[in-house]
Amino acid sequence: MKNFQYSCGCSFEVLEEDNLKISFDPIHNPISLECSKTWELISDGNTKGCFQLESRLGKSMAKKLKPENIEQLSALISILRPGCISGDTKIHIKEHTHSVDNRQRFAKAKIRDMAQNPARFPSILSYNEQTGCFVNNKMLNVFYTGDKECFKIIIRSNERKSSEYGSREYKLECTDDHKLLTPHGWKCLKDINIGDRILVTKRKGTKIPGLGKKMFRQRCYNTYQTKCIFCDWNKGSLDVNHINGNRNTNNDPDNLCYLCPNHHREFTEGNISKEKVIEYKNKHRLPSTIDGKWCTLANKISVGIKDVYDISMNAPHHNFIAGGVIVHNCLEAFRDGKSVSNHYIDKKNGEESVDYYHPSLEASLSTTYGEMIYQEQAMEIAKQIAGFNLQEADSLRKAIGKKKPEEMAKLKKKFISGAKKLDIVNKEQADEIFGWIEKSQRYSFNKSHAVSYAMNAYLSAYAKAHFPKIFFASYLRFAKDKIDPKAEIKALVQNANEMDINICVPDIRNLNEFFIMKNKKIYFGLTDIKGFGKSVYNKLIKLIQDNNIDIDNIEWLDLLFKVLNNMNSTASKAVIKGGGLDFIKKTRTSMLFEYSLISDLTKKECEFIVNNMSSCGNLYECLYKLLHEHKLTTRRKPIISGLIDSLSNPPYSLEDSPEWISDSEDEILGCSMTCSKVDMYDISMTNCNCKDFKNTRANDIIICGEIASISVTKTKSGKNPGSEMAFVSLSDSYGLIDSVIFFPEAYKQYRNVLFDNNIIIIKGKKSNSGDSFIVEKAFIPRT
């Protein structure tokens, strides 16, 4: 048995020597977790397609941290988990009074649009849990954090489960692990049961129809949880009980409660006292709120994989309003003006000293350089410092997550008491440590989940590092399942180019339905061509089989009359524009032109040409033969003659311009493959391209590229805080630079040329970190 060994030391069994086929089975043959090739790929930020790390934020943090083992990778993923809100969800920016009806309205914006231009949104609305009111909160930034399955939630605003009224749909789409505010504190959507209450915005000024003049049932619903106060029964219709009087005398919420039929009967018969009812009903009272409303979660429906985003904002209100629902943000807290992520990264890289605050914490925090990253660390500290047992430590974790002040007060008292008894830390230190634990729950993560995620991230990076061609062929094949397949394909192709992997336009001779690897090249599948679907593909295969067509040696005329002319025109044009017939030594424009000409031929005329094709060398000869040897009617002769004249003197140039090819491939394939728009400009003055930028050491760098995206933001410090600046992504045929920075002075001078898909030449230098391009000059190139 022979093995093939990589430079990193990883070796694999050779199955076939001629074509070098090797065995890769990480399930039965565990891979090395110390592969230098894999860790180098992650540390370079080359993480497109790597689980949990493929977002721009993930790439950036991986480059900064440069993880060297699974422990560090799991910590990175813990503080970098994908955000919560779908890009289609609207965020409540501010509240205002309508000029016509004087009712309160909310200004809203899609979170995806906010991420593109965060400078437009200096503040958003948050919910003050202490006062129950909405407050303006300073927004720090909006982050795109990857793609994840999202759920649309359905809200019911009264107790009538079958009622049409109140069963309206709030426009929130979020991940299953995102936290919503419930009467019991913040809970993940997956932990909230259908029928539980969540806090939503109140529809101010709206009258509630059909509930009677006094609306006592709705008042009870708005004040109390919908369950019997004694037995928590809620499987059927509940009775709204009046403690004193009846619906005609006293409908104050304090006089109402929910009872099941059995307990209602016992109360009516005098077996349950009013005092006991009052005692129990207060335990089911919903937290008071002024601007919000406690409504029922009626359902949640998966809307598939979507792009997700998160928002960072000022303390103490780490929440915002998304789709009318109060939601928590997922991003980590800040300390000393720096995020927990950056504290961890700087400590790992030796740029910040590791401080455990107290020697007793070192055992729990040593693996994370003194930062509390995992929930298990908070539990371990509670055990060490305050003598909590496992059950008490887990109760602490749950209580902090729910953010119930009364429960926290009890646990804090117990924590301080336990710390005093053990006498490891003094009271002031115990207070500080407890506060630290409490704050950590906004971002800390379950370690077992984190390690599992890290293993999956490492495995995908390992496959990419050792088998990049197969990796890209596989990821490209399933790109169509992404929320934006075109953007996914474009990103993967750019990444492949940067790794010197050749992605080729489709070739009809391969007859491959999906992306394949052939002769060490990756080819687009025919069904990856826009307009060339599964049914067209099946028809193509049938045509070839029924007519015994030798597709490997087919000529243009055979393709034109035997294949393209028998498929629908959309698919035929698409396969030409997408490069599927480039092996024919003709321009794509000329092929499209000739295909359009034969569409004017009748079925019998086409049959004549097919039967006499062997004596013709091109379409002109075919039409000439048709005109002079076939029996044509008087009406058809001038039409055929006109087609011949068009071939002799085309009405437009049949040459392919780089711009047309680039636009056509972008439309049909999702990205430009053969060339880019940059190729039609004079770029002789440039000294670098997007691919070479990473390794260049030149001081003055000049690059030409197409603006792929632009994000405008405002500076938070510097000479003129609040000034606008821009982050631009620039691409060419060779790759992508995803961090081109126009600082305020440069942005002010060149903002008129900064828009999507514009071609610009930029001059500047690398940033100190070497990851970004700092622009000094920018201008439009000449054609």
Buried (B, 14 or more C-beta within 10 A) or exposed (E): EEEBEEEBEBEBBBEEEEEEEBEBEEEEEEBEBEBBBBBBBBBEBBBBBBBBBBBBBBBBBBBBBBBBEBBBBBBBBBBBBBBBBBBBBBBBBBBEEEEEEEEBEBBBBBBBBBBBBBBEBEBBBBBBBEEBEBEBBEBBBBBBBBBBEBBBBBBBBBBBBEEEEBBBBBBBBBBBBBBBBBBBBBBBBEEBEEBBBBBBBBBEEEEBEEBEEEBBBBBBBBBBBBBBBBEEBBEEEBBBBBBEEEBEEBBEBEBBBBBBEEBBEBBEEEEBEEEEBBEBBEEBBBBEBEBBBBBBBBBBEEBEBBBBBBBBBEEEBBBBBBBBBBBBBBBBBBEEEEBBBBBBBBBBEEEBEBEBBBEBBEEBBEBBBBBBBBBBBBBBBBBBBBBBEEEBBBBBBBBBBBBBEEBBEEBBEBBBEBBBEEEBBEEEBBBBBBEBBBBBBBBBBEBEBBBEBBBBBBBBBBBBBBBBBBBBBBBBBEBBEBBBBBBBBBBBBBBBBBBEBEBBBBBBBBBBBBBBBEEEBBBBBBBBBBBBBEEBBEBBBEBBEEEEBEBEEBEBBBBBBBBBBBBBEEBBBBBBBBBBBBEBEBBBBBBBBBBEBBEEBEEEBBEBBBEBBEEBEEBBBBBBBBBEEBEBEEEBEEBBBEBBEBBEEBEEEBEBBBBBBBBBBBBBBBBBBBBBBBBBBEBEEBEBBBBBBBEBEEEEBBBBBBBBBBBBBBBEEEEEEEBBBBBBBBBBBBBBBBBBBBBBEBBEBBBEBBEEEBBBBBBBBBEEEEBBBBBBEBEEBEE
